[in-house]
Amino acid sequence: MARLIVFTDLDGTLLDHSTYKWEAAQPALRQLRLSGSPVVLCTSKTRAEVLPLRDQLKLTDPFVTENGGAIYIPRNYFPFALPTAQVEAGYQVLELGQRYTNLVRALEEAAETSGVKVRGFSHMKSPSSAASSATAPAAPASASSTSPSCSRRARRGRRTASSAGSSSAACAGARADASCT
């Protein structure tokens, strides 16, 4: 008999979009647990945000964070070694994205090369300064708008974008006057 593996997002999928409550999913999660079907969370959230939720949901399976930036596999989950994984707090971690510091450095180099002024979150002194940049005047029509997911990750961030996606493209497309570094 084929075994089911469930991959799910959190916001608006497993969690109610408005309330972030998960009680409506509890019967399905219970059935999946009883049948031995893994539930793999795939989210834009960080590991620190996912861990308490996994505990509440009684999930023990691997999970994917920060839009594919990393995969966390509980140690000894598989009967084989993951040679490229790093060990971190009881998890084997497959990092698929770039570290935040590398992205900041790349964006600074691109800004210098292009002559575009960039003021990022990493250069702001307080969270209120970063918040005020979100309400900055709109960029000219030819410029891209600030990426909300990039800004969110920049404020929290260890990893940002997956190498399979656009490792620095999410940041590179951000407005020059309110970038995501």
Secondary structure, DSSP 4 states (H G I P E B T S, - for coil): -PPP-EEE-TBTTTB-TTT---GGGHHHHHHHHHHT--EEEE-SS-HHHHHHHHHHHT--S-EEEGGGTEEEEETTSSSS--TTPEEETTEEEEE-EEEHHHHHHHHHHHHHHHT-----GGG-SSHHHHHHHTTSPPPPTTSPPPPHHHHHHHHH-SEEEETTS-TTHHHHTS-GGG---
